[in-house]
Amino acid sequence: MLSSERLQFRKMVESDIEKYHSWRNDLDVMKTTSPSLDLYSLDETRSFVENIILNSTSSKSYIIEEWEGNTTIGVTSLINIDTKNRNAECIIDIGEKEYWGKEYGTEALKMLLEYAFLELNLHRVSLRVFSLNERAIHIYNKLGFMKEGIMRESLYRNGKWHDIIIMGVLKREYLNKQ
């Protein structure tokens, strides 16, 4: 489907549910992306994937695969797609920790933004990021996202309150940055 030098996107299938379940229950993976930090049963994950990821009419979700070993490394989505106003929110999780810090997340997000802007013709893509996730904020800034708002002290993690930052990028800003 969508591809870059090292990565390809493909639709999630039933056989991906167990891998996704392992990421969803890995607190190291979820502590910077999931507000609830809950543990889920395989049935709960299966229901989430079937109802939210596979059968949504307002989102597009993809498994991120590394070309070389055909290794499934994460998941990315455009959610709350608003075709009238040409907006969507994006989500990205690199679930395989050995791929962290090697710019796979940046590469995957670039692929998703190019798809959003050049294929879906969206005008704006937004995201939410926890203020404690400095590595992700750096990547988002590098790709042209700008801080649009702050949900002050909306996340309680490790005994402290943290902000949730709302960021967005317009099509023209993203294309100019590239």
Buried (B, 14 or more C-beta within 10 A) or exposed (E): EBEBEBBBBBEBEEEBBEBBBBBBBBEEBBBBBBEEEEEBEEEEBBEBBEEEBBEBEEBBBBBBBBEEEEEBBBBBBBBEBEEEEBBBBBBBBBBBEEBBEEEBBBBBBBBBBBBBBEEBEBBBBBBBBBBBBEEBBEBBBEBBBEEEEEEEEBBEBEEEEBBBBBBBBBBEBBBEEE
